[in-house]
Amino acid sequence: MSLAKLAGKFVKKAKWYDFSLLKLDVFFCTLFLITAWPGFRNFVLGFAWYWYLIIAIIFAIPLLKKMF
């Protein structure tokens, strides 16, 4: 079974709150990696703040197009 078919089955069975829980899980796993793994922390904090802003805007564009 391909990853796309597996993801499609998950989307059909998922409740409205499952995606929010997935986002929170990724957020807290990232915080865990930042605190537990110094190499990852140095990598993440090595970028300037504006790169994170640019990436956030790029990822938000498709959502904003759907909303407005």
N, C-alpha and C positions, 0 to 999 in steps of 0.2 A: 504494500500500500504506500502510495506516495505521500509526501508531506502535505501537499495541497488537499488531497482527499481527506486526510486525517484532520486537517484544520477545518475543512468544510463540515465534517461531522460534528466537531466541537462547536462551531458557530450555530448549527441547527439545534443542538441540545443546550446551549448556554442560556442562562437567565440574564436579565438586564444588569445585574450587579456583578456578574462574573468578570466582565472586562475592567470594571473599576478595581476589583480585587487583584486582577492581574497587573494593572498599572501600579498599585500600591506594593505588590510583591516585588516588582522590578525596582521600584524606588528604594525599598528597604534592603534588598539584596545589594544594591549599589552602595548604600551607606555602610553596610557590613563590610564590603570589600575595601572601601576607603579606610575604615578604621582598623581592619585586621591585616591588611596587606600593604606594607609601606611602599612597595614598588608601584602598586596601582595608584596609591594616594599621590605619589610624586608625579606619575603620568597624568592623572586627572587635574591636579592643581598646577601643572606646568603650562597649561593653556591660559591665554588671557580671557577675561570675562566676556569680551565681545564675540568670541567664537561660539560660546554657548548660546548667546542671544541670536546670532545668525542662524545656527542650527535649529533653534526653537521656532524662529519665524518661518524657516523653510518647511518644517514639519507641520506648522499651523496653517499654511496656505491652503492645502486641500480641504481642511475642516472649515475654514472661513468661506471658501467657495461654496460648500454645501449649505452653510448656514445662511448666507446672504445672496 
